[in-house]
Amino acid sequence: MTTDRSQRYALCLTGARSLNKRMSLFMEGVISEGGAVTVWALPRGKWSTQRFESPQTTIDAGIFSLRIRGSHRPLISVIFCFHWIMLPVAVVVGMLRRVPVIYDEHDHYEINTLEGGGSRFKKWMNQQLVRWVHRTMLPFVSMVTCIHLANEQLKKHLQQWQANVVELHNFPVRAWKDVPQNFSSSGKLCFVYMGGIFAEKGVGQAAIAFQKLPDHIRDSCELHIFGDGDRDLLTRLHDMPNIILHNNQSPEQLRKFASQHRCCGLVLYNEHPRYRLIGTNSRKLYEYLALGMPVIATSVGELPRLLLEHNIGILIHARIEIQELTAAMYQIADEPGSWNSFSQHARDLMNRPEMTWEHEWDKVLRSGFLDPLRKAA
């Protein structure tokens, strides 16, 4: 007798009810293999599936759990854990149900004391707690997946406790590079920022630098900001001329915007120590490039090598000096030939078959841990 696919599902555990892009892509991968998804989360924030690349049917959103893609019976095939605080629960449930546990480390909290606020002692205590959880729990998981930091720092760190560690680069799904360009080359140039609206990500400096462009350049440009975050910063940005704020935009809406405008992406990580580790974990960078956007990026982590090797944009210092950023914006806006060249190089890079999330997801499928979902289908 054939088993209905709705009888098999992946249990996903995370620390908050907001599902970020990385988690969403994992869940969509499960769904594409014929499985359903149940999410267990701590009651922090509101449930959000907005970062999914394709529309999903969400049902039974409770305080602690969320079910995606139809109803199903409690037959777990695999457990995904996306936050260290839920790792002990994942391991215990995995042992009781005798199913594989995959732990994805995409926040790189445990490798430093740079996340969160509070005193130095509080940060040290948090680091020790995370490392204790990893040290005691990771030997019992089936596989660890992680982002790529500069020089494989995160992978090497996690291999202290689990040998089976696979890097999954934060490349976009193929839909991003398949977006057609339907805009006039003589239209306004749109500088685009996507991501969290926080001071350490350079969005405030971008707004100030944009305002300092000469009038004839600024009048032919706009600064579009996609995201949410610091309310005070958002209020200040809202009051600035030629700056357009877009909140709660889906990936499909972002791609539609890029198809209709000539754009330049901003990747402005400052000298905050955590950003010195940037590798391929900056998803917005690769989404910009897949859409054919040149980029203005700060000199952190592996970004200098990437920009210089592929000639895809302008590099500025990680101190984000306003004058230097304004000059970079001026160059992109005032030299159409420069924009065209950078844009073509960006598309050439992202047209490589390995520069997609589908290529990365195949690494998970090759592990065999999702085979029961396929068999159920």
C-alpha positions as CSV (number, residue, x, y, z in Angstrom):
1,M,0.0,0.0,0.0
2,T,1.3,3.4,-0.9
3,T,2.0,5.7,2.0
4,D,0.6,9.2,1.7
5,R,3.2,12.0,1.7
6,S,1.3,13.9,4.3
7,Q,2.1,11.1,6.8
8,R,5.8,12.1,6.7
9,Y,7.2,15.4,7.9
10,A,10.2,17.2,9.1
11,L,10.2,18.7,12.6
12,C,12.0,22.1,12.6
13,L,13.1,23.6,15.9
14,T,14.1,27.2,16.3
15,G,14.4,29.9,19.0
16,A,11.8,32.4,17.7
17,R,8.6,32.4,15.7
18,S,10.1,34.5,12.8
19,L,11.5,32.2,10.1
20,N,14.4,33.8,8.4
21,K,15.5,33.2,4.8
22,R,17.9,30.3,5.6
23,M,15.3,28.4,7.6
24,S,12.6,29.0,5.0
25,L,14.8,27.6,2.2
26,F,15.4,24.4,4.3
27,M,11.7,24.0,4.8
28,E,10.9,24.6,1.1
29,G,13.5,22.0,0.3
30,V,11.6,19.5,2.5
31,I,8.3,20.4,0.9
32,S,9.9,20.0,-2.6
33,E,10.8,16.4,-1.6
34,G,7.2,15.6,-0.8
35,G,7.2,16.2,3.0
36,A,5.3,18.5,5.3
37,V,6.8,20.7,8.0
38,T,6.1,21.3,11.6
39,V,7.9,24.1,13.4
40,W,8.4,24.2,17.2
41,A,9.6,27.6,18.5
42,L,10.0,29.5,21.6
43,P,7.2,32.1,21.9
44,R,9.3,35.0,20.9
45,G,8.1,37.4,18.2
46,K,5.2,36.7,15.8
47,W,4.9,33.9,13.3
48,S,6.2,34.9,9.9
49,T,6.6,32.9,6.7
50,Q,7.2,36.0,4.6
51,R,10.8,35.0,3.7
52,F,9.6,31.9,1.8
53,E,10.5,32.1,-1.9
54,S,7.1,30.6,-3.0
55,P,3.7,30.8,-1.4
56,Q,3.0,28.3,1.3
57,T,-0.3,27.2,3.0
58,T,0.1,27.8,6.7
59,I,-2.3,26.1,9.1
60,D,-2.6,25.6,12.9
61,A,-0.4,28.5,14.0
62,G,-0.3,28.1,17.7
63,I,1.8,29.6,20.5
64,F,4.6,27.1,20.2
65,S,4.0,25.3,16.8
66,L,3.3,25.9,13.2
67,R,2.3,23.5,10.5
68,I,3.1,24.1,6.8
69,R,1.7,22.4,3.7
70,G,-1.5,20.6,4.8
71,S,-2.4,18.3,7.7
72,H,-0.3,15.3,8.6
73,R,0.0,12.5,11.1
74,P,2.8,12.4,13.6
75,L,5.4,10.4,11.6
76,I,8.7,12.3,11.8
77,S,11.3,11.5,9.2
78,V,14.0,14.0,10.1
79,I,14.6,16.8,12.6
80,F,16.2,20.1,11.7
81,C,17.4,22.4,14.5
82,F,18.2,26.0,13.8
83,H,19.1,27.4,17.2
84,W,21.5,26.1,19.8
85,I,19.0,26.6,22.6
86,M,16.7,24.0,21.0
87,L,19.5,21.5,20.3
88,P,19.0,19.4,23.5
89,V,15.3,19.0,22.6
90,A,16.2,18.1,19.1
91,V,18.7,15.4,20.2
92,V,16.3,13.9,22.8
93,V,13.4,13.8,20.3
94,G,15.6,12.3,17.7
95,M,16.7,9.5,20.0
96,L,13.2,8.8,21.1
97,R,11.8,8.7,17.5
98,R,15.0,7.2,16.1
99,V,15.3,9.7,13.3
100,P,18.3,11.7,12.1
101,V,19.0,15.2,13.5
102,I,20.5,17.9,11.3
103,Y,21.8,21.0,13.1
104,D,22.2,24.2,11.0
105,E,24.5,26.9,12.5
106,H,23.9,30.1,10.5
107,D,24.3,32.7,13.3
108,H,28.0,32.0,14.2
109,Y,27.2,33.1,17.8
110,E,29.3,30.4,19.4
111,I,32.5,31.4,17.6
112,N,32.8,34.7,19.3
113,T,31.3,37.0,22.0
114,L,30.1,39.6,19.5
115,E,26.4,38.9,19.5
116,G,24.0,40.5,21.9
117,G,24.4,43.3,24.4
118,G,25.3,43.5,28.1
119,S,28.5,43.4,30.0
120,R,31.6,41.6,29.1
121,F,30.9,39.1,31.8
122,K,27.4,38.4,30.4
123,K,28.8,37.9,27.0
124,W,31.4,35.5,28.4
125,M,28.7,33.5,30.2
126,N,26.6,33.3,27.1
127,Q,29.6,32.0,25.1
128,Q,30.4,29.4,27.7
129,L,26.7,28.2,27.7
130,V,26.6,27.9,23.9
131,R,29.9,26.0,23.8
132,W,28.7,23.7,26.5
133,V,25.6,22.9,24.5
134,H,27.6,22.3,21.4
135,R,30.2,20.2,23.2
136,T,27.6,17.9,24.8
137,M,25.0,17.7,22.0
138,L,26.8,17.9,18.7
139,P,28.4,14.4,19.0
140,F,24.8,13.0,18.9
141,V,23.5,14.7,15.8
142,S,23.7,13.1,12.4
143,M,25.0,16.1,10.5
144,V,25.9,19.7,11.0
145,T,25.4,22.3,8.2
146,C,26.8,25.7,8.5
147,I,27.4,29.0,6.7
148,H,30.8,29.7,5.1
149,L,32.8,32.2,7.1
150,A,36.2,33.5,5.9
151,N,38.8,30.7,5.9
152,E,36.2,28.1,6.9
153,Q,36.4,29.4,10.5
154,L,33.0,28.2,11.5
155,K,33.3,24.8,9.9
156,K,36.6,24.1,11.6
157,H,35.2,25.3,14.9
158,L,32.2,23.0,14.8
159,Q,34.4,20.0,13.7
160,Q,35.8,20.0,17.3
161,W,32.6,18.2,18.3
162,Q,31.1,16.7,15.1
163,A,33.1,15.4,12.1
164,N,30.2,15.5,9.6
165,V,30.1,19.3,9.0
166,V,28.9,20.6,5.6
167,E,29.2,24.2,4.5
168,L,26.1,25.5,2.7
169,H,26.8,28.9,1.0
170,N,24.0,31.5,1.1
171,F,23.5,31.6,-2.6
172,P,20.0,32.6,-3.9
173,V,17.6,30.2,-5.7
174,R,17.7,30.2,-9.4
175,A,14.6,32.4,-9.7
176,W,16.8,35.4,-8.7
177,K,19.1,35.1,-11.8
178,D,16.2,34.4,-14.1
179,V,14.6,37.8,-13.6
180,P,14.4,39.7,-17.0
181,Q,15.5,43.4,-17.2
182,N,12.6,45.5,-18.3
183,F,13.8,49.1,-17.7
184,S,15.1,52.0,-19.6
185,S,18.8,52.7,-19.4
186,S,18.0,56.4,-19.2
187,G,15.8,56.0,-16.2
188,K,16.7,56.8,-12.6
189,L,19.4,54.8,-10.9
190,C,18.1,53.2,-7.7
191,F,20.6,52.5,-4.9
192,V,19.1,49.5,-3.0
193,Y,19.6,48.4,0.5
194,M,18.1,45.1,1.6
195,G,18.2,43.7,5.2
196,G,17.9,44.7,8.8
197,I,17.8,48.5,9.4
198,F,20.5,48.8,12.0
199,A,23.4,51.3,12.4
200,E,26.1,48.6,12.2
201,K,24.9,47.6,8.7
202,G,25.6,51.0,7.2
203,V,22.1,52.0,6.1
204,G,22.3,55.3,8.1
205,Q,25.6,56.3,6.5
206,A,24.2,55.4,3.0
207,A,21.3,57.8,3.5
208,I,23.7,60.6,4.6
209,A,26.1,59.9,1.7
210,F,23.2,59.9,-0.7
211,Q,22.1,63.4,0.5
212,K,25.6,64.7,-0.2
213,L,25.5,63.8,-3.9
214,P,25.6,66.9,-6.2
215,D,22.0,68.1,-7.0
216,H,22.2,67.0,-10.7
217,I,23.2,63.5,-9.7
218,R,20.8,63.1,-6.7
219,D,17.9,64.3,-8.8
220,S,18.5,61.4,-11.2
221,C,18.7,58.8,-8.4
222,E,16.7,57.3,-5.6
223,L,17.7,55.3,-2.5
224,H,15.3,52.4,-1.8
225,I,15.5,50.6,1.6
226,F,13.9,47.2,2.0
227,G,13.7,45.9,5.5
228,D,12.8,46.7,9.1
229,G,14.6,47.2,12.4
230,D,15.6,50.2,14.5
231,R,12.5,52.3,14.8
232,D,14.3,55.6,15.5
233,L,16.6,55.0,12.5
234,L,13.6,54.2,10.3
235,T,11.9,57.5,11.4
236,R,14.9,59.5,10.5
237,L,15.2,57.8,7.1
238,H,11.5,58.4,6.4
239,D,12.0,62.2,6.7
240,M,14.9,62.3,4.1
241,P,14.1,63.3,0.5
242,N,14.4,60.8,-2.4
243,I,14.6,57.9,0.1
244,I,11.8,55.3,-0.3
245,L,11.2,52.8,2.5
246,H,9.7,49.4,1.7
247,N,8.7,47.3,4.6
248,N,7.7,43.6,4.6
249,Q,8.4,42.9,0.9
250,S,8.4,39.3,-0.2
251,P,11.3,37.9,-2.3
252,E,9.0,37.9,-5.4
253,Q,8.2,41.6,-4.9
254,L,11.9,42.5,-4.6
255,R,12.6,40.6,-7.8
256,K,9.8,42.5,-9.6
257,F,11.2,45.8,-8.4
258,A,14.6,44.9,-9.7
259,S,13.2,43.9,-13.0
260,Q,11.8,47.4,-13.5
261,H,14.6,49.6,-12.3
262,R,18.3,50.0,-12.9
263,C,19.8,49.3,-9.5
264,C,23.0,49.3,-7.5
265,G,23.1,47.2,-4.3
266,L,24.7,48.3,-1.0
267,V,26.6,45.9,1.2
268,L,27.8,48.2,3.9
269,Y,29.0,46.1,6.9
270,N,31.1,48.3,9.2
271,E,34.1,47.4,11.3
272,H,32.1,45.6,13.9
273,P,34.2,42.4,14.7
274,R,31.5,40.0,13.6
275,Y,31.6,41.3,10.0
276,R,35.3,40.7,9.7
277,L,34.3,37.1,9.3
278,I,32.1,37.6,6.3
279,G,32.4,34.8,3.7
280,T,29.5,33.7,1.6
281,N,27.0,34.2,4.4
282,S,25.8,37.6,3.1
283,R,22.8,36.4,1.2
284,K,21.8,39.9,0.0
285,L,25.1,40.3,-1.7
286,Y,24.5,37.3,-4.0
287,E,20.8,38.3,-4.5
288,Y,22.0,41.7,-5.7
289,L,24.5,40.1,-8.1
290,A,22.0,37.5,-9.4
291,L,19.7,40.4,-10.3
292,G,22.6,42.0,-12.3
293,M,23.2,44.8,-9.8
294,P,26.7,46.2,-9.3
295,V,27.5,46.6,-5.7
296,I,29.2,49.1,-3.4
297,A,30.7,47.0,-0.6
298,T,32.9,47.5,2.4
299,S,36.3,45.9,2.8
300,V,35.5,43.1,5.3
301,G,36.1,39.4,5.2
302,E,36.2,37.8,1.8
303,L,34.4,40.7,0.0
304,P,37.6,42.5,-1.3
305,R,38.8,39.3,-3.0
306,L,35.3,38.7,-4.5
307,L,34.9,42.2,-5.9
308,L,38.3,42.6,-7.2
309,E,38.5,39.1,-8.8
310,H,35.2,39.5,-10.6
311,N,35.0,43.3,-11.2
312,I,31.5,43.5,-9.9
313,G,31.5,46.8,-8.0
314,I,33.3,49.4,-5.9
315,L,35.1,48.6,-2.7
316,I,35.2,51.2,0.2
317,H,36.8,51.1,3.6
318,A,34.9,49.4,6.4
319,R,34.9,52.6,8.4
320,I,32.3,53.8,5.9
321,E,33.5,57.3,5.5
322,I,30.7,59.4,4.1
323,Q,32.9,61.2,1.5
324,E,34.2,57.9,0.1
325,L,30.8,56.4,-0.1
326,T,29.4,59.5,-1.8
327,A,32.2,59.3,-4.3
328,A,31.4,55.6,-5.0
329,M,27.7,56.5,-5.6
330,Y,28.7,59.3,-7.8
331,Q,30.9,57.0,-10.0
332,I,28.1,54.5,-10.4
333,A,25.5,57.1,-11.2
334,D,27.7,59.3,-13.5
335,E,29.3,56.6,-15.6
336,P,26.7,54.4,-17.4
337,G,29.5,52.4,-18.9
338,S,30.8,51.5,-15.5
339,W,27.3,50.3,-14.4
340,N,26.9,48.3,-17.5
341,S,30.3,46.6,-17.1
342,F,29.8,45.8,-13.5
343,S,26.3,44.5,-14.1
344,Q,27.4,42.1,-16.9
345,H,30.2,40.7,-14.7
346,A,27.7,40.2,-11.9
347,R,25.4,38.2,-14.1
348,D,28.3,36.2,-15.5
349,L,29.4,35.2,-12.0
350,M,25.9,34.2,-10.9
351,N,25.2,32.2,-14.1
352,R,27.6,29.6,-12.9
353,P,25.7,26.5,-11.9
354,E,27.3,26.2,-8.5
355,M,26.2,29.7,-7.5
356,T,22.6,28.7,-6.6
357,W,20.9,27.5,-3.5
358,E,19.7,24.4,-5.4
359,H,23.3,23.4,-5.8
360,E,23.9,23.8,-2.0
361,W,20.7,21.9,-1.1
362,D,21.9,18.9,-3.2
363,K,24.5,18.5,-0.5
364,V,21.8,17.8,2.1
365,L,20.0,15.5,-0.3
366,R,23.1,13.5,-0.9
367,S,23.4,12.8,2.8
368,G,20.4,10.4,2.4
369,F,18.7,11.8,5.6
370,L,15.7,13.0,3.6
371,D,15.2,9.7,1.7
372,P,12.2,8.7,3.8
373,L,10.4,11.8,2.7
374,R,11.0,10.9,-0.9
375,K,9.8,7.3,-0.4
376,A,6.7,8.7,1.3
377,A,5.9,10.7,-1.9
